[in-house]
Amino acid sequence: MLRIVKEATAEIVVRKSRFISVISHCNDADDLKSKKEKLCLEHPGAKHIVHAAIFSNQSFFSFSDDREPKGTAGLPTLDVLKGTGAVNVALFTIRYFGGILLGTGGLKRAYCDSAKLCVSQAEFAEIKETRRLEFTAGYQDIGRLKRLFKDRSAQLLETVEADDVRMLVEVEESCFEQVRSEIENILRKRI
């Protein structure tokens, strides 16, 4: 699965109608509604603001034709969005009507082309599965542990110092067992 790391905007003109697509991170339905309301305020002259969104593990999605003929706007946009493999993402297309009817085929192509252009300008990154590991270490082991975390791209989330040091580390799933074993070797005990 992917997540969006760089949002994008793209615009095309088809027979005098402007199609402006915007792709951005979106956490849930409330976030989607908020973003759409903001776009409505930014584009008061727009005839339609179509959206498609994918949440969680691609099992929950949303789309709207926003008064365009059924299946000509939101669904083609959703298909483009699904093709990215991204989650927690929304793609909006704002249409300013140019006075010329495009027909259902023309609308599908225009919304799809605008969405594809926008997606091509966005940047995505893979979502890596992680696990957390909490343990207690002596002060004498901290330097070796921090070097291990750096070498293995483990992220130190929390450190609590008292008689010993309690640490909370986040490690990629793919190397979790190896990192845990190396920590146990440094601490000379099982965690």
Secondary structure, DSSP 8 states (H G I E B T S, - for coil): -EEEEE-EEEEEEETTEEEEEEEEE--SHHHHHHHHHHHHHH-TT-SEEEEEEEETTTTEEEEE-TTSSTTSSHHHHHHHHHTTTB-SEEEEEEEE--SS--HHHHHHHHHHHHHHHHHHHSEEEE---EEEEEEEE-GGGHHHHHHHHHHTT-EEEEEEESSSEEEEEEEEGGGHHHHHHHHHHHHTS--
